[in-house]
Amino acid sequence: MQFQSIDWKRGIMLGAVAGIIWGWVAMAVNAVSGAFAFENSLMHNLISFAVGGAVFGIVVNGFLGLLQRLLPFKSILLNAILLSIVFWLMLRIGGAMLSSVEPDRYHIITAQSIQGFVLAIIMGFILGTLWKINRKEA
């Protein structure tokens, strides 16, 4: 694996942009589904979801850039969706472990889990689409 061939600045920006878009889509999806209640004002949530989405996007995009040759699909879109789902599953497993340790504070809610899975697919789709656009421009 050649680390020199990866454009880190472009990769971070691509992941951040995908994540911010995803964060705002996640807010919209949750506003429609009502899977969990918003706890803050709209402006605070816009910033929080954008920052959280950017971090998620940068992490998924970083691994996509590093592992793209080792992933099972030839399509960058499918690989992005796969990685996004894998990271979501890791977070979900962590949530389940917290549930077992402190069930009164942390508890699994099926609607939130389904929404999270769908949003992981959406994150992969956004990221994979931006990768395709980025490849055409390069």
N, C-alpha and C positions, 0 to 999 in steps of 0.2 A: 504494500500500500504506500503510495507516494503522497506525503503530507504537503509537499510543495505544490502539487497540482490542484489543491483545493484553494479557492479564493475565499478566505475566511471573512473578510469584510462584507463581500457580497452575500455570502451565506448567512451571516448574522442578520444583515438587513432583510434578506428574503424571509428568513424565519420570523423576524420581528413583525414585518408587514403582514405575513400570513396569520400570525398570532393575534395581532390587533384586530384584523378583520374578523377572525374567528371569535374573539372575545365579544365583539359587538353583535355578531350573529347569535352567540350563546345567550346574550341578554335578551335578544328578540325572541328566540325560541322559548326561553323560560317565561317571558312575559305572556306568551300565548299558552304554554302548557301549564304554568303554575306549579311545576314540580317542587319548587322551593320558594319561600318568601324572600324578597329583597329586604335587606336590613338597613339600607342607607338611602341617601338621596340619589336622584338620577345622575347628577354630575359626579358624585363620589363613585357610583357604580361604573360609569363610563370609564373613569380613570383606572379603577381597580381591575375591571375585566380586561381592559387594554393591556395593562402591565402583566397580569397573570397570563393572558393569552400570548403576549410577546415572549415570556419566559418559556411557556409550553412550545411555542413555535420554534424558538431558537434551539431548544433541546432536541426536538424531533428532527429539525432540519440538520443539526449538527451530526446526528447519528445517520441520517439519510446520506449526507455527504461522505461520511467515513465508510459506510457499509454498502453503498449502492452496488458495488460489484459482487457482493456476497449475498444479496437478497434474492429471493426465489423468482421474482417476476422480471420480465424484460421491460415492462412499462413502469416508468417513474411514478405515474399516478397510483398504480396498484401498490408499489413499494411504499409510497408515502402513506397510503391508507393503512397498510399492514403495520408500519412502525407506529403510527398514531394510535392504533388499537392496542398494540403491545404495551405502549407506555400508559395508556388509560387503564389497561388491565393491571399493571403494576401498581398504579395509584389505588385502584379498586381493592386489590389484595391488601395493600397497606391499610385501607379503611376498614376492611373486614378484621384485620388483626387488632386495630384500635377498638373495634366493636367487642371483640372477645375480652379485651383487657378492661375496658370501662363501658359496659353496655348502657348505662344510664346517660352518659354524655355522648357517645358515638353509637349510632344505630343505622343499620342498612335500610334504606327506603327504596323499594323496587322502582318507583317512578323516576327517581333521581338516577338510578343505575341505568335504566333504559335510555333516558335522556343523555346521560354521559356517553354511552356507547354510540348513539346516533351523532352526537357532537364530535366524537373522536373520528368517525368516518368523514364528517364535514371538514374537520381540520386537515385530514389527509388529502381530501379532494382539493381544498384551497391551496395547500402547499404543493401538491403535485401539479396543479394547473399553473402556479407561479413558476415552478421549475421548467415546465414546457415553454412558457413565454420567455423566460430568461435564456433558455438554450437557443431560441430563435433569434434573440437579439444579439447573442454573443458571436 
